[in-house]
Every structure is written in C-alpha cells, then in structure tokens.
C-alpha cells in the first residue's frame, strides 16, 4: 500500500500574491491541539494503508518551518511507529529562509528532517518585493548556507519568467543559483493562478504577465544551463544531480500510492482518492467528530486511474511505460495513447518512443498541457 506520507501545515505569516496553495494566516495557533489532530489523522491513514515501511515523508504547506521542532519530532516518531521507515528514508520539510525560521534548522535536523526545500524564489531584491516575500536576499543566502551545513540534501525554489525579465538577467540569476552547489533546484515559471492577488493585479492592469514566446525562451535557457551544470530536468520544473531527485515527488509522478494528512491534503491509496477538508477549522471539527479529516473519499475506476497516471507520468523525463500501466489498469497499451497523434508528434520531435516507453522531448515539455489533450484519448481525459 502507501509508501509515502504527506503532512500539510496550512499556516503562513502572510499570503503571497502568486500563491493558490491551501495556506491561511491566523493570529494564533494552538500547537498542542494541532499535534493531537495531526496524529489522529495519521493513525486513520495507517489503519487504511499501512503494512509497508514508508520511503518518504514530506512536510508541505503553508509554511512547515513555522512548526515547532518538537511537533515535527512527535509526528515523525509516530509515523515510524505506525509504518516503520525503509532504509534511506527521505524526510523533506519546506522552509522559508527568514532568520526566524533558519534558527530552527538545527532542531529540525535533530528531529529527523534530512532534506530541506527552501522557498528562496529569487536572488534579486526587487523581485522578492514584487513576489511579496518576507525575506531579503541576504537572509536567503544565510539560510541556504546554514541549511547546507545541517542537512544531507538541500533544494531551493526560484520563480522566473517574471514581468519584463530578460533572458540575460535570468541566465545570470540562474548561474548564481547553480554556483551554490545544491544537488536539486525547483525552477518554476510565474503562473497567474485564478483567485490570487496577482490575478486581480493583471485584471486591473497593474502589470502584464510575460508573453508566452518569451517565457519559452527562458525555459530553453533553463534546460540548457542546468543540463550543462549536471542538474538536468527530471520533471518539467525540477532539476537534480543523478540520484538526487525528490523521491517523494517521484511517488506522485510515477502514480504510486501515498497518504495525505492535514487540511486540504490529497491521497491515493488502493485505488481510492482522498481529500481532506481545506479550511483549518473545518478540518479540526472533522477530526473531533469522525477521527479523521477526510471530506471526500471515492473509488477510482480504471479509466480515472489510467488518465491520472498519464497526466502525471508524462511530466517526467523518463516518461511512462505503457505496457506496465496497461497491466495496472486493464488497458492494452495502444488504448492509452492516440496512435496517429503519437506518430505525428514523434515525427515533429515533440515525443519520443523507446519500446514500450513514451515521453515528451525537451522541445515538447513547454507544450505539455496542449500535447496531453492531443495524446491522451478523450474517453480517458473525460473520466
């Protein structure tokens, strides 16, 4: 059953203008109450999907680095008791690089966190201000240095394709980022998500998003520079040295089972999809009333599972094994990809085929959403 566990901490100091994640600002948080509730939610998942040792745990948010280290330690202790930990266990925590949060790094490492993902987002102060970040460039670099001293594996995020950002400016910022020597980088194009403050700003004319062609140029720069530096993309926005990929995120992209606990967390286990209540107060009420935070749980039929597996797997440089997916879902491999479209996009250099395995080329990756609509049969997309 599940070999990965996601734990969602929903609180932030402020809401970033680009963020559409399930994050909330609260004046006070009762950490003892939240510890008890998260443990209860975790125990429910272990009862439903236990039996094999965990290979990874990921603390996401929100801002998990706002959690007291003793709460993180309590959750890890209970997870190990409930599931056991496989050799080489990966335990990742997302962190903002403010000095307040960096001061907790030593205690978090002692609690068992062995991989940290820093939300640096930019190495330019003007960009950090535009993105609504709480930290300065100086704080970010200090936190990065501190993290590299304490954790076995460090990754950090950058957002590019910002308004009026030139290819030369991005190349220089990325060159600086690569020089810090982390084994993993998450490099995301700025996307204007519905319901965010940036969506309002664009609608009212406060700024214009980068043109798609210009963003594609920056994507190409990103792929070429990271590959040259030994950090090739293994997923459309994630780059690592060989063997340093995020094992937890690979669980999602390879469509393997995982449990999700905490407000808004999703899970996939035993052919069933779970989703927790998103609002923290509603999630807490559900824990009190039913012993877990699940708002919706449903069985996924084979079409839904095949569709999800294709949509996730084609994000990966390694692509997807159609025969293996067919065995899992009961489809012939030829039913999973539209044959004439696959032939067309292979000829155009946007798709590659290697035996039973298929994936998008570097040229195809920027066109991911459009190609998925063409390649995945309509009866699966509409599942």
C-alpha positions, -999 to +999 in steps of 0.1 A: +000+000+000+012+036+007+049+041+008+049+079+011+033+103+036+024+139+030+018+162+060+002+196+054+008+226+077-016+252+065-004+284+082+017+312+068+028+346+082+012+362+051-004+351+018+020+356-012+003+373-042+010+344-066+001+315-042-030+294-047-020+267-023-041+259+008-025+284+031-040+305+058-030+334+081-040+331+118-031+353+147-026+323+170-021+286+166-027+261+194+002+237+187-008+211+212-043+209+196-028+206+162-003+179+172-031+158+186-052+163+155-025+155+130-016+124+150-052+113+148-054+119+111-022+100+106-034+070+126-065+068+104-043+066+073-021+040+088-051+019+095-063+023+059-030+020+041-004+005+064+016-027+060+048-014+043+076+008+056+075+044+044+101+055+019+094+093+023+077+119+043+071+154+030+060+184+052+044+209+029+022+240+033+016+267+040+049+272+058+060+240+077+091+257+090+068+277+113+060+244+131+077+239+165+105+213+161+090+193+189+058+189+169+078+177+138+096+152+161+064+139+175+049+133+141+080+115+128+081+094+159+045+083+154+049+077+117+079+054+123+058+035+150+029+032+127+046+022+094+083+018+100+109+036+079+126+020+049+164+022+045+175+055+030+143+072+043+138+107+028+122+133+052+117+167+035+104+199+050+096+230+031+111+261+047+111+299+042+145+314+045+138+341+071+162+343+100+134+333+124+128+300+106+165+293+099+172+294+136+151+262+139+172+243+114+194+225+139+164+214+159+146+202+128+176+182+117+178+167+152+141+158+149+149+137+118+144+160+088+172+151+064+162+171+033+150+208+032+134+227+004+139+264+007+114+289-008+140+314-019+121+323-051+146+349-063+181+362-058+171+397-067+157+420-040+133+439-063+118+405-074+114+394-038+095+426-031+073+420-062+066+384-051+056+395-016+083+375+001+092+382+038+129+376+035+158+395+019+184+382-004+209+384+024+186+363+047+181+338+019+218+332+013+224+330+051+196+304+054+210+284+024+245+283+039+231+272+073+209+245+056+238+231+037+258+227+069+230+208+087+210+187+062+222+160+039+202+172+010+191+208+001+169+221-026+156+256-033+129+271-054+132+300-079+104+317-098+113+330-133+095+344-163+086+374-142+073+405-160+100+422-181+126+397-170+152+393-199+168+361-209+202+375-200+190+386-165+175+352-158+207+334-171+228+354-146+204+347-117+204+310-126+242+310-129+244+323-094+219+297-081+238+268-097+271+281-081+258+274-046+262+237-053+229+222-042+220+189-057+184+199-066+167+230-079+130+236-085+126+263-112+091+275-118+077+299-144+055+325-128+019+314-134-011+337-128-035+315-108-072+323-105-082+337-071-048+351-063-039+388-058-017+386-089-048+376-109-065+407-097-035+428-105-034+415-140-071+421-145-068+457-133-037+464-154-012+467-126+012+445-146+013+422-177+025+386-175+054+376-197+045+367-232+044+330-239+071+331-265+094+350-242+087+325-214+095+297-237+129+312-244+136+314-207+125+278-204+151+268-230+178+288-212+169+269-180+171+235-196+204+242-213+221+257-183+210+231-158+220+202-181+254+217-186+258+221-149+249+184-142+214+192-130+192+181-159+155+183-156+139+150-145+105+167-144+093+197-162+103+221-134+126+200-113+163+196-118+188+174-100+221+156-100+217+119-108+203+101-078+193+133-060+157+135-073+129+141-048+119+106-041+086+118-025+076+138-056+085+109-078+059+089-059+033+113-072+046+115-108+050+077-110+015+073-097+023+053-067+002+052-035+007+079-009-012+091+022-020+128+028-029+142+062-037+177+073-060+204+059-066+201+021-042+171+017-049+147-011-041+110-011-041+080-034-042+046-019-055+012-030-074+027-060-091+053-038-088+091-038-089+110-006-092+148+001-092+164+035-112+195+045-093+226+033-102+252+059-083+245+092-113+250+114-134+226+094-106+200+093-103+203+131-140+198+135-139+167+113-111+152+135-132+158+166-164+144+151-151+114+130-115+108+140-100+119+106-101+150+084-114+134+052-140+154+033-142+132+003-132+096-004-140+077-036-130+047-056-113+055-089-123+033-118-096+020-142-102+049-167-097+075-140-065+058-128-051+055-163-059+091-170-042+103-138-012+081-144-007+095-179-012+131-168+014+127-141+039+104-158+043+124-190+057+153-169+088+131-163+119+129-185+118+091-181+082+091-195+059+062-188+058+025-196+026+019-215+026-018-211+032-016-173+004+010-170-019-012-191-013-042-167-022-020-137-053-005-153-066-033-176-060-014-209-040-025-239-010-002-244-024+010-277-055+023-259-036+046-237-021+070-263-038+081-295-017+062-321-018+087-350-012+117-327+018+099-311+032+092-346+027+128-356+044+144-325+072+119-327+079+130-363+078+166-351+104+160-324+080+166-295+076+130-284+100+101-281+093+064-281+116+037-268+100+003-270+070+004-246+081+037-230+069+071-243+077+106-231+080+142-242+112+156-256+127+188-243+110+207-272+077+191-262+079+199-224+068+235-228+038+224-247+028+198-221-008+208-215-017+211-251+000+178-260-018+159-232-051+170-247-040+155-280-022+124-269-045+110-241-077+095-255-108+116-250-126+089-230-097+089-205-094+127-203-131+129-196-130+101-170 
